[in-house]
Amino acid sequence: MSARTVRIGGASGFWGDSPEGARQLVERGAIDYLVFDYLAEITLALLARIRARKPELGYVPDFIEVTVGVLPEVMRQGIRVVSNGGGMNPRAAAAELQRRAEALGLSPKIAVVTGDDLLPRIDEFRAQGITDMFTGAPLPARFASANAYLGAGPIAAALEAGADIVITGRCVDSAVTLGALMHAFGWAADDYDRLAAGSLAGHLIECGAQVTGGIATDWDQVPGWDDMGFPIVECRDDGSFILTKPEGTGGLVTPLTVGEQMLYEIGDPAAYRLPDVTCDLRHVTMRADGLDRVLVEGARGRPPNGLLKVSATWQDGFRTIGTVTVGGRDAAAKAQRAGEAMLARAGRIAAAAGFAPFSETSLEVLGSEAIYGDGARPAARESREVVLKIAARHEVEGALAILAREIAPAAAAMAQGLTGFFAGRPGVQPVYRGYSFLVSAEAVTATLDFAGESRAIHSPRGLPDKAPAPMPAAPAAPSLAKTVPLVELAVGRSGDKGNLANIGIIARRPQDLPAIRAALTEEAVARWFRQTGVTRVERFDLPGIHGLNFVLHDCLGGGGVSSLRIDPQGKAFAQMLMDHPVPVPADFVPAPRGG
């Protein structure tokens, strides 16, 4: 094992994250690399719209502002920066950053990685008969964006060439970290166990403070929300690493908070597929190594399968979403009836104007446990303060403008207590649906621009994936005498991929896993979320962290910005599952929280 460690700080988890992350890590983190992740699946569609209006834009402006703010100290310390903040226009991002740096009297060496934008090649893929990787649907007639997930190789090459800052378009979120580690330790492209470990390190820090106690199940145990520590990974050449945060910052780093993030937005943990490696996370272990320090080991890797995921978006009509507060007695019943009347009234007026019916509508009375469907507690329906959320979709913008106009008049024509129209008349926005497909890695070549030269870098070809070794039989559940809510035995985290959601569950104590596993069958989880329309649930084991991962299919109403639901990304799903009853022995004593 090499005694040398490389410290990488994760400064951003999404476009809109706090700019304090970068400053905190640069000033207090003693880091070697500063990495930023900005690109959710829908972000590129938004950036594509911006670039269409202004060709000189299309990158994430936050990246420029945040980097300029810390650039003098970054260069003084010799910290190297890697970010996918180039979005749809990495070259323009580099030019703007260079201009702003020169105004400060600085001259960073900036490299640009492109090649992910496949929109000009859509007809080529259409001729190949490519279909959606989840639904099998054919390619839509017209796309707004189509970007392949590139790997870490171009980033490592840019750093090897001497770049101080590397700006990419769409790459795998974890690649900004893996690329730095491949360069720092000289990891080969076929050193799959190390590549899997580096990818896991990147996956853990790619969402910023989520891994350091942000959105933890045991939220009440997490101190210092006003100064949440952003994550740092201290990585060794053998692939093991410590996850920590700057000393003196808020947050909480424990095996449970780190484990929750590992399970975020993954599917089969035995086959977490990336352009550089197929990761097996089932036997990853995590243990405390001091205050706010967790040692992570055990990731294993296999060759990539030679396919790259392409995240595309296409416009599918329009939507409008409005809210109204309703107060006083019978608030939930009044809100429900008012919403139904608004939709009926707007639909009648729209029909008279020659519009077709709304293609989809949604009413949710927030405060009455609407997201639980028929599983809501009766007492919640007696709430005296609720918010009516009303939404609809239509192919024509004008039809939705009628609904948006007819919401406010309800305050004078329907129920007493309708109030709180703070946002005014809701707007009408275009709907961008996600569409994912696979292309051969051989068909996608990245381009590295640095120091006035361009260089082609090919994606790893990979090999057909072999099935991982099967898991041993799970231990039998103990004899049971009473039930307790799941939260007394476990923590959890949920996320989304398109119209799928995943829920990761980690036992607070290893001995509690058999009872959890016995209660949370695939059928039981499907019943718990029946109100979402879920069509299928898969369950996967992660014995290394005493965990389970559930993948719920077709449960988000389309997901992302195409969904009309109040929780279009399943962010509340894990916390909703925390109330699921789990049979336990009569002498069961809950584990301490926050461990």
C-alpha positions, 0 to 999 in steps of 0.5 A: 500500500502506498503511504501517499494519499490524494485529497479530493473535495466535492464542491457541488452536487447540482446546478444551484448548490451553495457556492460556499462549498468551494470556498470552504474546501479551498480555505479549510480542506487542504485538498489536491483536487476540487471537483464539481458536478452540475449536470442532472439529466434534465439540465442539459435540455435547459442549457440546450435551450439557452444555447439555442437563443444565445450561442455564446452560452449553454454552460453552467454560469455558477461554475464560472462565478464560483471558480473565479471567486476561489481562483487566486487561492486555488492557483496559490495552493496548486489545487487542480479543478475538474468540472462538467460545468461546461454543459452544452458548451464547454469551449465557451465556458473555458473562454469565459473562465480564461477571460475572467482569470486574466482580468484577475492577472491569472493564467490558468491552463484550461483543457476542454473535453467534448464529444458527448453531444450526439444530437447531430447524429440522431438520424444515424442512430435512428437508422440503426433501429435504436429504442429506449433502454427502459421502455423499448419505445422508438426514437421520437421525431425530434430531440432537444438534447442527446448526450453520451456519458463519457468516462474518466479517460479524457480527464486523466489525459488532460491532467497528465498533459498539464492542465490546471482546470479541466472542463467537460460536457456530459460525463459520468458524475463520478468521472471527475473524481476517477479521472483525477485518481487515474492521473494521480496514481497512474492507474491503468485502464484495465485495473478494474478493482481500483477503477471501481474504488475510484468510481465509488469515491466519486459517487459518494462525493458527487452530490455534495453535502448529501454524504456528510449528513445532508438529508440523513434519515437521522436528521435530528442527530446532524449538527451545524446545518448552517455550515454543512461540511462538504465532502473530502475523500482521502484516497490511497493507491490501493483504492481504499479511502477515507471519507471526511469533511473540513474540520470544524464544519457542520454535518455528520460523517458515519457509516450510515450517512455514507452508506445512504449516499452509496445507495443513492440512484443505483440499480443492481449493486452487482452491476453498476455500469460506467464507461470505464468499469462495471462496479460490484458494490455488494461487498463494500464495507464502511467503518468509523476511523475517528470523528467524522471519518469513515474508511471505505473498502471492498469495491470490485470491478469488471471490464465495462460492457462496451456500451455508453448510455445516452441521456436525451430529451424531447419536447412533449407539449406543455404543462402548468402547475399552480397552488392555492392555500386553503385554511379553516375547517374542512380544508382538505375537502374544500380543496379537493372539490375546488380543484375538481371544479377548476379543472372542469370549468377550464376544460369546458372553456377550452373545449368551447375554444376548440381545444382537445381535452387535457392530456393529463391532470393532477390534483394533490391536497398537500397536508392531507398526506396526498402522496400516500394515496389510500394509505393516508392516515384518516387524521391527516384528512382533518387538517385545517390548513392545506395547499391545493396543487393543481396541474395539467398537461396539453399539447397546446400552450393556449389550453393551459393558459385557460386553466392558469387563468381560472385558478384565482377566480375560485377565491370568490366563487367556490369555498371560503378559506382559499387564500395565499395566491402569492406566486400569482397566476401560474405560468405555462412551461414546455415539458421535456421528457427523458429518453435513454438509449445505449450506443457502442462505445466505439461509436463515441470519441472524445476530443481533448482541446489543450494548449492549442492542440486537439486530440481524439480519445476513444472510449473503452471498448469493454467486453460482454459482461459476465454474471457476478457470483451469486449471493449466499442464502440470506439468514432466516428471520428470527421468531417474531412477536411484535411490530415496530416501524422500519425507522427503528431498525434502519435508515434509507435514501431514495432517488430517481432515474427517469421513471424509475425510483430506487430505495436503499435501506441499511440496517442500523445493526447487522443482527436486524437485517434478517427481520428487515429482509423478511418484512420488506419483500418485493411484494410488500414494497410494491403494495406500500407504493401502490398509489404511485402506479408502480408496475414492478419491484426488484430487490438486491442485497448488499451484505457489506453494509447490511443493506438492501436496494429496491428498484421501483419501475414506472412509479414517478408519473414520467419523472423529472420535469415531465411529471405533474406530481409534487414528488416527481423524483421519489425523494420522499420514498425512503422516508415514506417506507420508514413507517412500514411495520417490521415484525421483531422479537418480543425483547427487541430494543431499538438501536441508538440513532445517529450511529 
